């Protein structure tokens, strides 16, 4: 993400076969009914392993900043979002969301995150399930308990219009946003629950299918590959498939009248950009070098993680850009016509997040500098690629001066406050952290660290310790103190090589 501001058990009971009906007791045999009271026909041999404990999945995943985000007890595999938008201006919609998930424990009940809407039908494994709602928590009690390591399917039908949702992490509206006669989705970190039931934490990545129907002449831009466009008379259905797992906050559905621009990077990565038809062609300019950027970052970090990329520029101001997987989105106010180099850096920033943020994702929101510091430093590397090392050094000096002058805007990046997750420190001081590491270990080792880290954790989740382990391993040094000083110390460390900081 980049925004305008930042550039400044219930353990049911013990398992005895003579259980009492009140306990959530059942047997492990799939499709079996709850056991009758033991007094009727006790078998001569009772296999001990048939009796299992059942518990409720947790209503949070234990995130250190946002303990209520996500849910425990299962792991989602695929979301299929079948959404029909009846009126684009009001975003009045009807939806059928299908979630395939794997139980990671025996579950008597489990939670999803979901705000607003009227739920008309909810089934688990094809049978109606009981549910209750409190705030963002949707608690579902299946007809039959779910068995550890078995797949289950939840289908939820609902209708209504997405409610406005304020992010807890920054003072903006998050999730599905209505913008006049168009709408967009920008969810980092907590907006996804505004339009679909979800296990909303980056630790639980899944595949996605989007089947979105809109009235003509509107069009849809979502994550992944557009695999079908179906004409239904007055409406059109757009089918998008995302064939790499994605963190929930990166799911995006954007509705407008678009002009689509397609191209390929020299290495063959397809690019499709969506621009509101009402935008002048000049808004396309900063996106012209995305192919070159993809090939450059593929060179230094490892092959581009996904099968397609592109950007969406909607004709509305929202003060941000977000690296939604395979489709970054931008408000028009992210284009600075007075400084197109700065705007191009923003494009490089969102693209670099496809490696760091989208493919390699945080295990805890507290680690956000692993997204933003990396994307910020990638801006610097793009400058170096285009204009040489001196230009990078000049840029580093400007950032350092800013961070040194306004420490209140640039706190140490390692411990961001929950209500100001995207503070300037995680960006600028996070980026400086990587530059300081590079100066310490030298270029060859630094780029080997970046490649090794990406290769080891692509498609997964990381902590700062994971990065430190790779850095130490590749360099043969102990870089603990260096990273600690840059990430956690109130005192801004020096970069003596550039004459910055204390002598
Ligand atoms: Zn960012």
Boltz pocket constraint, residues with backbone or C-beta under 6 A from the ligand:
constraints:
  - pocket:
      binder: B
      contacts: [[A, 1], [A, 2], [A, 321], [A, 349], [A, 350], [A, 353], [A, 371], [A, 372], [A, 375]]
      max_distance: 6.0
